[in-house]
Amino acid sequence: MKRIMVDAQNCKGCKNCSIACMQSHRKDNPGGFHSLDLADPANESRNLILLNGNDEYKPLFCRHCAQPECVKACMSGAMEKDSKTGYVRHNAAKCASCFMCVMSCPYGVIKPDRATNSYIVKCDFCQQDGDDPCCVKACRSGAIYVKEVQQ
């Protein structure tokens, strides 16, 4: 199963991964990322690049955990672990917007949407089963990469 891996020492804080994620999940796509409105709450990244107290960048990505706490905490069954790919998926149609998944994520990467606070936003591995996600393709420093893991 493929997973996004992080080598924080290589992260330069460029946020290419975040912009690529925003572009990938954008509803309309005129002009590519050059026309992406970064201030529009509808355009939001599913990953975070934080600056820690030592002026070092810390990339945060969904780990698609082997035993995902978000799935265990989900009362409506909206959070599911795909047995084939190992990805943790969110089914918006089942979501009760209780945000138990947000509170239970040990990495703090699941979050309410900025525009309405009515649904959750999380990495979906660009909904691809074969190709690398857009964030990995956009990372020029090698701070994030895809690795095959056993679960």
C-alpha positions as CSV (number, residue, x, y, z in Angstrom):
1,M,0.0,0.0,0.0
2,K,1.3,3.5,-0.9
3,R,1.7,6.1,1.8
4,I,2.9,9.7,1.7
5,M,6.2,9.9,3.7
6,V,7.7,13.1,5.2
7,D,11.4,14.0,5.5
8,A,10.9,17.3,7.4
9,Q,14.6,18.2,7.1
10,N,14.2,18.6,3.4
11,C,11.2,20.9,3.6
12,K,11.9,24.5,2.5
13,G,8.5,25.8,3.3
14,C,7.7,26.7,-0.3
15,K,4.1,25.3,0.0
16,N,4.2,24.0,-3.6
17,C,2.5,20.9,-2.1
18,S,-0.3,23.0,-0.6
19,I,-0.9,24.9,-3.8
20,A,-1.0,21.7,-5.9
21,C,-3.5,20.2,-3.4
22,M,-5.7,23.3,-3.7
23,Q,-5.6,23.2,-7.4
24,S,-6.3,19.5,-7.6
25,H,-9.4,19.8,-5.5
26,R,-10.7,23.0,-7.1
27,K,-14.2,22.8,-8.5
28,D,-13.5,25.0,-11.5
29,N,-10.1,24.9,-13.2
30,P,-9.8,27.9,-15.6
31,G,-6.1,28.8,-16.3
32,G,-4.6,26.3,-13.9
33,F,-2.9,27.3,-10.7
34,H,-2.1,30.8,-12.0
35,S,-5.8,31.8,-11.5
36,L,-6.1,30.0,-8.1
37,D,-7.5,32.5,-5.5
38,L,-5.6,31.7,-2.4
39,A,-7.9,33.8,-0.3
40,D,-11.1,32.0,-1.3
41,P,-12.1,29.6,1.5
42,A,-13.4,27.2,-1.1
43,N,-9.8,26.6,-2.2
44,E,-8.1,24.9,0.7
45,S,-5.3,22.5,1.1
46,R,-5.6,19.1,2.7
47,N,-2.1,19.3,4.1
48,L,-0.3,21.8,6.3
49,I,3.2,23.3,6.4
50,L,3.9,24.7,9.9
51,L,6.9,26.6,11.2
52,N,8.0,25.3,14.6
53,G,9.7,27.2,17.4
54,N,13.1,26.4,16.0
55,D,12.3,28.1,12.6
56,E,12.1,24.7,11.0
57,Y,9.3,23.7,8.6
58,K,7.1,20.8,9.6
59,P,4.9,19.2,6.8
60,L,1.8,17.6,8.1
61,F,0.0,15.0,6.0
62,C,-2.7,12.4,6.6
63,R,-0.9,9.2,7.4
64,H,-3.9,6.9,6.3
65,C,-3.1,5.1,9.6
66,A,-3.2,1.3,9.9
67,Q,-5.6,1.7,12.8
68,P,-7.2,5.1,12.1
69,E,-8.6,6.8,15.2
70,C,-10.8,9.0,12.9
71,V,-12.6,5.9,11.6
72,K,-13.0,4.5,15.1
73,A,-14.5,7.9,16.3
74,C,-16.9,8.4,13.4
75,M,-20.4,7.7,14.6
76,S,-22.0,7.9,11.2
77,G,-19.7,5.6,9.3
78,A,-18.6,8.5,7.0
79,M,-14.9,7.7,7.7
80,E,-13.9,4.4,6.2
81,K,-10.6,2.6,5.6
82,D,-10.5,1.1,2.1
83,S,-9.3,-2.5,2.5
84,K,-7.8,-2.6,-1.0
85,T,-5.8,0.6,-1.0
86,G,-5.5,1.3,2.8
87,Y,-6.6,4.9,2.3
88,V,-8.9,6.5,4.8
89,R,-11.8,7.9,2.9
90,H,-14.5,10.4,3.8
91,N,-18.1,9.9,2.5
92,A,-19.7,13.4,2.7
93,A,-23.2,11.9,2.2
94,K,-22.9,10.0,5.4
95,C,-21.2,12.7,7.4
96,A,-23.1,14.1,10.4
97,S,-20.6,17.0,10.9
98,C,-19.9,16.0,14.5
99,F,-16.2,16.5,13.9
100,M,-15.2,13.6,16.2
101,C,-12.7,12.6,13.5
102,V,-11.1,16.1,13.8
103,M,-10.8,15.7,17.5
104,S,-9.4,12.2,17.4
105,C,-6.8,12.6,14.6
106,P,-3.4,12.3,16.4
107,Y,-1.7,14.3,13.7
108,G,-4.2,17.2,13.5
109,V,-4.6,17.0,9.8
110,I,-8.4,16.5,9.5
111,K,-10.1,19.8,9.7
112,P,-13.5,21.5,9.2
113,D,-13.9,23.3,5.9
114,R,-13.1,27.1,6.1
115,A,-16.0,28.2,4.1
116,T,-19.0,26.7,6.0
117,N,-17.6,24.6,8.9
118,S,-20.1,22.0,7.9
119,Y,-18.0,19.2,6.5
120,I,-14.4,17.9,7.0
121,V,-11.4,18.3,4.7
122,K,-8.8,15.6,4.6
123,C,-6.3,14.0,2.2
124,D,-7.9,11.6,-0.3
125,F,-4.6,10.8,-2.0
126,C,-6.0,12.7,-4.9
127,Q,-8.5,9.9,-5.3
128,Q,-6.0,8.0,-7.3
129,D,-5.1,4.4,-6.9
130,G,-2.0,4.3,-9.2
131,D,-0.4,7.7,-9.7
132,D,1.4,9.7,-7.1
133,P,-0.7,12.5,-5.5
134,C,-0.3,16.0,-6.7
135,C,1.5,17.3,-3.6
136,V,4.3,14.7,-4.0
137,K,4.6,15.6,-7.7
138,A,4.9,19.3,-6.7
139,C,7.6,18.8,-4.0
140,R,10.9,19.8,-5.5
141,S,13.0,19.3,-2.4
142,G,12.1,15.6,-1.7
143,A,10.5,16.4,1.6
144,I,7.4,14.4,0.8
145,Y,7.4,11.2,-1.2
146,V,5.4,8.1,-1.8
147,K,6.6,4.8,-0.3
148,E,5.1,1.3,-0.5
149,V,4.4,0.0,3.0
150,Q,3.0,-3.1,4.6
151,Q,0.0,-2.9,6.9
